[in-house]
Amino acid sequence: MTTVNDIFENLNELAPVSLKMDFDNVGILVGNVTNSIKKCLIALDITDEVIDEAISDGAELIVSHHPVIFEAQKAVLEDDLVGGKLVKLIRNGISAVCMHTNLDIARGGVNDALMDALGCKSEDALDYDGCGRIGEYEGAIEFKEFLKQCKEALKTKGLRYYYAGIPVKKIAVMGGSGGGCVLLAKEKGCDTYVTADIKYNQFLDAKELGINLVDADHFCTENVIVPVLHDRLSKAFPDVKFKISEAHQQTVCFM
């Protein structure tokens, strides 16, 4: 019998909770640690549609990257955005395991999966918390071709970018919100930086620094970890049916 805690402990081996950033909330966030698990849904976020999918599939557990509870909850109300999800999970006997910044930092986690998707080998961490990755291609890639590669590999509907007029050779990546590390990527000798949630002033910084900058969407730069988790857990727990969410997709649209 596989329990919620068994699955959590397996994920904790990959991405120890001790690696998480101080502001974060990770681990078993909803449910009973001893509950038996036969079906588990894996998704980047625990949204209402993901919970409905889990209910429809008869899943007893959802494993996600983003925490279903992030800030302190002073009340759990059904008509509240977070409270409503918690009520629905508990009412339907569904537990939640969420691994966030610890999975960003861990080797084999989000940022290594992002580098793998882009066909580049991870070498060093980008920032001083151990988040982000730096790697180098064997040969230079024309920027236009790199954009095409990014769009296809990350299955994103569109890209926002600044082209500094240079080819792609040494890249930095950070899954999710990483616009604050543009200068750091440049200082570490990277010609190209791929991340998400980039602000206007950060695009200006890239222009002045002379570095290619690509915003490939928060969901798309992090969802690369979901199949990795699916493969890992499926091998570790053959008695459990693991499924990647079909309901949860990229939210942002482009005209």
N, C-alpha and C positions, 0 to 999 in steps of 0.2 A: 504493500500500500504506500503510495506517494502522498505526502502531505504538503500543505502550503509551506511549512518550514523547510522541508526537504528542497523544494524549488528555490526558496530564498537563499538557503545555504549554498546551493550550487552557484547562483548568481553572485553571491558574496565572495566566492572564490575567484570569480572573474573580475569583479569590481568591488573590492572591500568597502564597506560603509565608512571605514576610517579615512578613506580618500576624499570624501565629500567636502564641499566648501561649507563654511560656517553657516551661511544663510539658508542652506538647503534642508529638505525634509525627505528622507529616503527610507526604504525598508518595507516591512509589512505594515501598510497604512490602514487597511480595512480587513476585517474578518477574524477568523480563528486559526491560529498557527497549526492546530492539530487536524484541521479539516482534511478529509481525503479528496484527492484531485484525480478525476478521470479525463476532464477536458479543460484546456487552458487556451485563452485567446491572447495574442501578443499584438500590441499596438503602440504607436508613439505616444498617444494621449488617451486618457480615459474620458471620452466625450459621451454625451447621451446616446449617440448613435452606436458607439462601441459597446456601451452597456446593453443596449437593446439587442445588438448582435450576439453578445455573450448569453443573454437570456434565451434568445431564439435557438442558439446552438446547444444550450444546456451546459455551458461552461461554468465551473465552480471557481475559476480564478482568472484574473486579467493581470498580465505582466506588462508594464509600460515604462517608458523612459521618463516622461514628465509626471511629477507627483500629482495625484488627484487632490491632495491637501497640501497647499504650499504655505499659506499664511495661517496664523492662529485662528481657530474657529471658536467664537464665543457662543454660537448657537448653531444647531443643525435643523434647518427649516426646509420643508419640502418645496417651497416656492423660491428658494435661494439657488443661485447657479451652482454653487458647490454643495450646499446642503441637500439639494434635490438628488444629486448624483449619489451621495452617501446613503441617503434613505433608500434609493432604488437598489444599490448594491447590497445593502444589509437585508432588505426585504426579500431579495431573491437569493440570498445565501452565497453571494459572490465576494470573494476576497480580492485584495489588490496588493501587488508587490510593485514598487516603483524604485527604479535605480537611475538617478539623474546625474549630478556632477561627478559622482564617483565613477560612473560609466563613461563620462567624457574623458576623464583623466586616465583611467586604467588602460594598460596595454591590451590590445585586442578589443577595445571598446569603440565608442562612436567615431573618434577621430582617425583611428587606424582603419576602420571600415570605410571611412570617407576617402582616405588615401588609396585604399585598395580599389574602390570604385573608379577612381580617376586614373588607375593604372600606374601609380607611383609608389615606391617603397618608402615607408616611414623611417626616418632616421632619428630626429630629435624632437622633443617637445617644443612648442612655440613659446608659451608664456611660463612664468615662474611658478605657477601652481601645478604645472605639468600638463596643462590643457593645450589643445591644438597640436599640430604636427608639421614638421618640415621634411621635405624630400626633394630629390633631384632626378629628372629624367636622363636617360643615357644620351639622348640627342635633343636639340631644341625643336619646339613645335610652334608652328605659326599660330598666332593668337586666334585667328578665325577658326582654325581647325580645333584648337583647344576648347573654344566655346561650344562648338558642335559636339565634341566629346563629353563635355560637362552636361549639356542638356540631355543627351541620350543616356549617359551613365546614371544620372541622378533622377531621370524621369520627371523633370520639371517642365512646367508649361511655358516658362520664359525665364530670361536672365536679365539682370541689370548689371551694367559693367562700365568701367573706364579702361580705355586702351591707351597705354603709355607709348605705343609705337615700337615695342620690343617683343621679341619672341619669348616663349615660355620654356624655361629650363629648370630653375629652382623655385619650388612653390611652397607656400605655407597654406594650411587649411585650419579652419575651426568650425565644427558643426554648430549651427545655431547662431546666436548673437555674438559676433566677434569683431564688429567694426572698430572697437577701441584698440585693436592690435595692429592697425595698418602700419604705424611707425615702427613697431617692433619687428614686423615681418621685413620691412625695408632694412632695418639695422642689422638683421640676421642674414642679409645678402640675398633675399628672395626677390625675384622679378615679378612674381604673380602671387596674389593672395585670394583664396576662395573662402567665403563665409556667408553670412546672411544678416538681415536686419540692418543694413548699412545706412547711416544717416547722410544727409546732404553734405555736411561739413567734412565727413570722412571721405567722400568722393573727391572733394576739393583737396584734401590732404594727399590723396593718391596722385592727383594731377600734379601737385607741387613737388611731391617726392619722386615722381617718375616711376611708379609701380602699377602694373596691371591689377585691377580690382574687380572681382566678380561676386555679385550677390545672387546665390543660387537657391534662395528660399530656405527659411528655417526648417520647415517640414522635410524638404528634399535633402538637405545636408545632414539631417539626423536620422531619417527613416532608414538609411542604409544599415543601421544596426539591427533592425527588426528581423531580417532573414538570418543574421548571425546568431541571434538569440534563439530563433526557431530551430536552427540546425543543432546548436549546442544542447538545448534542452531535450530535443527529440532523441538524441543519442544517449543522453544520461538517464532518461526516464521513458523507456519503450512502452510502459504500461499506460502512459498518458497520451492523449491525442492533442497535439499542439497545432494551432491554426493561426496564420497571419490574418489580421483584420482585413476584410474586404470593404467594409463600410468607411473606414478612415482613410481619406486621401488628401492631397494638397488642397488647402483652403483658398489660397490666393489665386485669382484669375487674371488673365491679360486679354486685352482686346486685340 
